[in-house]
Amino acid sequence: MEYCEFLLQGWNAEGLALLVGVVIAIVIEYWPAYQSLPPKWKQLAYLGICVLLGFGTWGIALAYGCEAMANWWQVVQAIVGAFAGGTAAHTGCTRS
């Protein structure tokens, strides 16, 4: 697998959600203050990580010349998909 193909895997909603899930798991484990945050701040942190990883992956891909990743609108769609999916999964887990 080439580097651009690897970035393309993390650049869709599912791949981005996986990356964000890993980062959130690390943050929860190693940053004790995260547990005391109100739910709205946790959700904003999740959105912020989605945005950072989405546009960060896109920026790295453009810097390496991955031509398939030139459309920023697809990044926004991946961010919205990852955020909506993660929020829906969390809401379903906490309310059942």
C-alpha positions as CSV (number, residue, x, y, z in Angstrom):
1,M,0.0,0.0,0.0
2,E,1.4,3.4,-1.0
3,Y,1.3,6.4,1.2
4,C,-1.4,8.1,-0.8
5,E,-3.6,5.0,-0.6
6,F,-3.1,4.9,3.2
7,L,-4.2,8.5,3.5
8,L,-7.2,7.8,1.3
9,Q,-8.3,5.1,3.7
10,G,-8.3,7.7,6.6
11,W,-10.0,10.3,4.5
12,N,-13.5,8.9,4.3
13,A,-16.1,9.0,7.1
14,E,-15.4,5.5,8.3
15,G,-11.6,5.9,8.3
16,L,-11.8,9.3,10.0
17,A,-14.2,8.0,12.6
18,L,-11.7,5.2,13.4
19,L,-8.8,7.7,13.7
20,V,-10.9,10.0,15.9
21,G,-11.9,7.0,18.1
22,V,-8.3,6.1,18.6
23,V,-7.3,9.7,19.5
24,I,-10.3,10.1,21.9
25,A,-9.5,6.8,23.6
26,I,-5.9,8.0,24.2
27,V,-7.2,11.4,25.5
28,I,-9.7,9.8,27.8
29,E,-7.0,7.4,29.2
30,Y,-4.2,10.0,29.6
31,W,-5.9,13.3,30.4
32,P,-7.8,12.9,33.7
33,A,-9.5,16.3,33.3
34,Y,-11.4,15.0,30.3
35,Q,-13.7,13.0,32.6
36,S,-14.8,16.1,34.5
37,L,-15.8,18.1,31.4
38,P,-19.5,18.7,30.8
39,P,-21.0,16.6,28.0
40,K,-21.2,19.6,25.6
41,W,-17.5,20.3,26.0
42,K,-16.8,16.6,25.3
43,Q,-18.8,16.8,22.2
44,L,-17.0,20.0,21.1
45,A,-13.7,18.2,21.7
46,Y,-14.9,15.3,19.5
47,L,-15.8,17.8,16.8
48,G,-12.5,19.6,17.1
49,I,-10.6,16.3,16.8
50,C,-12.7,15.4,13.7
51,V,-11.9,18.7,12.1
52,L,-8.2,18.6,13.0
53,L,-7.7,15.0,11.7
54,G,-9.8,15.6,8.6
55,F,-8.0,18.7,7.4
56,G,-4.7,17.5,8.8
57,T,-4.9,14.3,6.7
58,W,-6.0,16.4,3.7
59,G,-3.1,18.8,4.1
60,I,-0.5,16.0,4.5
61,A,-1.9,14.4,1.3
62,L,-1.7,17.6,-0.7
63,A,1.9,18.2,0.6
64,Y,2.8,14.7,-0.7
65,G,1.2,15.3,-4.0
66,C,-1.8,12.9,-3.7
67,E,-3.9,14.1,-6.6
68,A,-7.0,12.1,-5.7
69,M,-7.4,14.3,-2.6
70,A,-7.7,17.7,-4.1
71,N,-11.4,18.3,-3.2
72,W,-11.8,20.0,0.2
73,W,-15.6,19.4,0.1
74,Q,-15.0,15.7,0.4
75,V,-13.1,16.4,3.6
76,V,-16.0,18.3,5.0
77,Q,-18.3,15.4,4.1
78,A,-16.0,13.0,5.9
79,I,-15.8,15.2,9.0
80,V,-19.6,15.6,9.1
81,G,-20.1,11.8,8.6
82,A,-17.6,10.9,11.3
83,F,-19.0,13.4,13.8
84,A,-22.6,12.4,13.1
85,G,-21.8,8.7,13.3
86,G,-19.9,9.0,16.5
87,T,-22.5,11.2,18.1
88,A,-25.3,8.9,17.1
89,A,-23.4,5.8,18.4
90,H,-22.7,7.6,21.7
91,T,-26.3,8.7,22.1
92,G,-27.6,5.2,21.3
93,C,-25.2,3.7,23.9
94,T,-26.0,6.2,26.7
95,R,-29.8,6.2,26.3
96,S,-30.4,2.5,26.0
